[in-house]
């Protein structure tokens, strides 16, 4: 094991801080940061390659760093003193584990679909917390894939990983353009259901989710682009009974996806 890191000025500590706060730096180095045993464990069992693990024994009271090492003997472990680790911990109540991982880059052609695929598509999602919550829904429902079109936020933003409790790693996820996603869906014969606040949108309860379907969500501020609305097989809506005219995008995605699961299970 390398020498323990005790100084917050150590180059490795300074680099981790850069990776946590700068998406450009993550892209340049082709790595990202994961904090916490649960998230690192889920990354490992999902096939994410982890190159380095930083362990603070003052916080890792249960010795879980060693457990993670047993899952992948190729990981290089660095012991970090408490003061130095506190500089890189970005969550309250840290368990003393931070990993550097290599992103898994899938294309649309790489996706492995079931015989009756259910896909969630989000266009230009803005908030890392929303994307993380969407990935939790995708994992809970066991859908085929999540496609992020024209992304604004980084899939591997630390806040996405944290809010998604590691579910960013458990489903197939692709980042692409709306144009490419539309062409791929048409080629695969997958129906496009676009969530929209329009007078022509159909109540989601009256929509058939039992065939191959992609549910498409837009931003909370502006909704879906015309490109999706004009090419959708159907526009669908969650009726509002109160004064609010819309829901949080992650909440709306969960409602629509689990309605699809309900219908399919009753077939």
C-alpha positions in Angstrom: 0.0 0.0 0.0 1.3 3.5 -0.8 2.3 5.8 2.0 -0.6 7.3 3.9 -1.8 10.8 2.8 -1.9 13.2 5.6 -1.7 16.6 3.9 -4.6 18.4 2.3 -2.1 19.9 -0.1 -1.2 16.4 -1.5 -1.5 16.4 -5.3 -3.9 13.5 -5.2 -6.2 15.3 -2.7 -6.1 18.4 -4.9 -6.9 16.4 -8.0 -9.9 14.8 -6.3 -11.3 18.2 -5.4 -11.0 19.3 -9.0 -12.8 16.1 -10.2 -15.6 16.7 -7.8 -16.2 20.2 -8.8 -15.3 20.4 -12.5 -17.1 18.4 -15.2 -14.6 19.5 -17.8 -11.8 18.0 -15.7 -13.7 14.7 -15.4 -14.0 14.6 -19.1 -10.4 15.4 -19.7 -9.2 12.7 -17.3 -11.9 10.3 -18.3 -12.7 9.5 -14.6 -15.3 10.4 -12.0 -15.7 10.3 -8.2 -17.8 8.1 -6.1 -18.2 8.6 -2.3 -19.7 6.0 0.0 -19.7 2.3 0.5 -23.1 1.7 -0.9 -22.5 3.6 -4.1 -19.0 2.2 -4.7 -20.3 -1.4 -4.0 -23.1 -0.9 -6.6 -20.6 0.4 -9.1 -18.3 -2.6 -8.7 -21.1 -5.2 -8.9 -22.4 -3.4 -12.0 -19.1 -3.7 -13.8 -17.7 -0.2 -13.3 -13.9 -0.1 -13.3 -12.5 1.5 -10.2 -8.8 2.4 -10.3 -8.2 4.0 -6.9 -9.9 3.8 -3.5 -9.2 6.4 -0.7 -9.9 5.1 2.8 -10.0 7.1 6.0 -9.8 4.5 8.8 -11.0 7.1 11.4 -14.3 7.1 9.6 -14.3 3.6 8.1 -15.1 1.9 11.4 -16.5 -1.3 9.8 -13.5 -2.0 7.6 -15.6 -1.8 4.4 -12.6 -0.6 2.4 -11.2 -4.0 2.8 -14.5 -5.5 1.7 -14.4 -3.5 -1.5 -10.8 -4.5 -2.1 -11.9 -8.1 -1.9 -14.4 -7.5 -4.8 -11.6 -6.2 -7.0 -8.0 -7.0 -6.1 -6.7 -4.6 -8.8 -7.8 -1.5 -6.9 -5.0 0.7 -5.6 -5.8 1.7 -2.0 -4.6 5.0 -0.4 -4.9 5.5 3.3 -6.0 9.1 4.1 -5.7 11.0 7.4 -8.9 12.6 8.8 -8.0 16.2 8.1 -7.1 15.4 4.5 -10.1 13.3 3.9 -12.4 16.0 5.3 -11.2 18.2 2.3 -12.5 15.7 -0.2 -15.6 14.4 1.5 -18.7 16.1 -0.1 -21.5 14.6 1.9 -22.4 14.8 5.6 -21.7 11.8 7.7 -19.1 10.4 5.3 -18.1 6.8 5.9 -14.5 7.4 4.9 -14.6 5.9 1.4 -14.0 7.7 -1.9 -13.2 6.0 -5.3 -11.9 7.2 -8.6 -13.8 5.3 -11.4 -13.7 5.1 -15.2 -17.0 6.0 -16.9 -18.9 3.3 -18.9 -19.7 4.8 -22.3 -22.5 3.1 -24.1 -23.9 4.0 -27.5 -27.5 3.3 -28.7 -26.1 0.4 -30.7 -24.7 -1.1 -27.5 -28.1 -1.3 -25.8 -29.3 -4.8 -25.1 -33.1 -4.7 -25.2 -35.7 -7.2 -23.9 -38.4 -8.6 -26.3 -40.8 -5.9 -25.1 -38.6 -2.9 -24.2 -39.6 -0.1 -21.9 -37.2 2.9 -22.1 -37.2 6.2 -20.3 -35.8 9.3 -22.3 -35.1 12.6 -20.7 -34.3 15.6 -22.8 -31.9 18.3 -21.5 -32.3 17.4 -17.9 -30.8 20.3 -15.9 -30.5 19.3 -12.2 -28.2 16.5 -11.1 -30.6 15.6 -8.2 -33.4 15.1 -10.7 -31.3 12.8 -12.9 -30.3 10.8 -9.9 -33.9 10.4 -8.8 -34.8 9.3 -12.3 -32.2 6.6 -12.2 -33.6 5.3 -8.9 -37.0 5.0 -10.6 -35.3 3.2 -13.6 -33.6 0.8 -11.3 -36.7 0.2 -9.1 -38.9 -0.5 -12.2 -36.2 -2.6 -13.9 -36.6 -0.8 -17.2 -34.4 -1.6 -20.2 -32.5 1.7 -20.4 -32.4 5.4 -19.8 -31.4 7.7 -22.7 -30.2 11.2 -21.9 -30.7 13.5 -24.9 -28.8 16.7 -25.3 -27.6 16.6 -21.7 -27.0 19.8 -19.7 -25.9 18.1 -16.5 -23.1 15.5 -16.2 -24.3 11.9 -15.8 -21.4 11.3 -13.4 -21.8 14.5 -11.4 -21.2 13.6 -7.7 -24.7 14.9 -6.8 -26.3 12.6 -9.5 -24.5 9.6 -8.0 -25.5 10.6 -4.5 -29.1 11.3 -5.1 -29.4 8.2 -7.2 -27.8 6.1 -4.4 -25.6 4.4 -7.0 -28.5 3.5 -9.4 -26.7 5.4 -12.1 -24.6 2.2 -12.5 -27.3 -0.4 -12.4 -29.2 0.4 -15.6 -28.0 0.9 -19.1 -27.6 4.6 -19.7 -26.7 6.4 -23.0 -26.0 10.0 -23.7 -26.9 11.2 -27.2 -28.7 13.8 -29.3 -32.5 13.9 -29.7 -32.1 13.5 -33.5 -30.1 10.3 -33.1 -32.4 8.9 -30.4 -35.5 9.5 -32.6 -33.9 7.8 -35.6 -33.0 4.8 -33.4 -36.4 4.5 -31.9 -38.1 4.6 -35.3 -35.6 1.9 -36.6 -36.4 -0.3 -33.6 -40.2 0.1 -33.9 -40.5 1.6 -30.4 -43.5 3.8 -29.8 -42.7 7.3 -28.6 -44.9 8.7 -25.8 -44.1 12.3 -25.1 -45.2 13.8 -21.8 -46.7 17.2 -22.6 -49.0 19.9 -21.2 -51.2 20.2 -24.3 -54.9 20.1 -25.0 -54.4 17.1 -27.3 -52.4 15.0 -24.8 -54.1 11.8 -23.7 -54.6 10.8 -20.1 -51.8 8.4 -19.2 -54.4 6.0 -17.7 -55.9 5.7 -21.2 -52.5 5.0 -22.9 -51.4 1.5 -23.9 -47.9 0.8 -22.4 -48.0 -2.9 -23.1 -46.1 -2.7 -26.4 -42.4 -1.5 -26.9 -42.5 2.0 -25.6 -40.2 5.0 -24.9 -41.5 7.5 -22.3 -40.0 10.9 -23.1 -39.7 13.6 -20.5 -38.7 17.3 -20.9 -37.4 20.0 -18.6 -39.7 21.4 -15.9 -39.2 24.9 -17.2 -39.9 24.5 -20.9 -41.1 20.8 -21.4 -40.1 18.9 -24.5 -38.7 20.4 -27.7 -40.9 20.6 -30.8 -38.7 17.9 -32.3 -40.0 15.3 -29.8 -43.6 16.6 -29.8 -43.9 16.5 -33.5 -42.4 13.1 -33.9 -44.2 11.4 -31.0 -46.7 8.6 -31.6 -48.8 10.1 -28.8 -48.6 12.9 -26.3 -49.6 11.9 -22.8 -50.5 13.9 -19.7 -50.8 13.4 -15.9 -54.1 15.3 -15.1 -53.7 18.0 -12.4 -56.5 18.4 -9.9 -55.1 21.4 -8.0 -53.6 24.8 -8.9 -50.2 23.3 -9.9 -49.9 22.7 -13.6 -47.0 20.3 -13.5 -44.9 18.0 -11.3 -41.2 17.6 -10.7 -39.8 15.7 -13.7 -38.5 12.8 -11.6 -41.9 12.4 -9.9 -43.7 12.5 -13.3 -41.3 9.9 -14.7 -42.0 7.6 -11.8 -45.8 7.9 -12.2 -45.6 7.1 -15.9 -43.1 4.3 -15.7 -44.9 2.5 -12.9 -48.2 2.8 -14.8 -46.4 1.0 -17.6 -45.2 -1.7 -15.2 -48.7 -2.0 -13.7 -50.3 -2.5 -17.2 -47.7 -5.0 -18.2 -48.1 -7.1 -15.1 -51.8 -7.3 -15.6 -51.5 -8.7 -19.1 
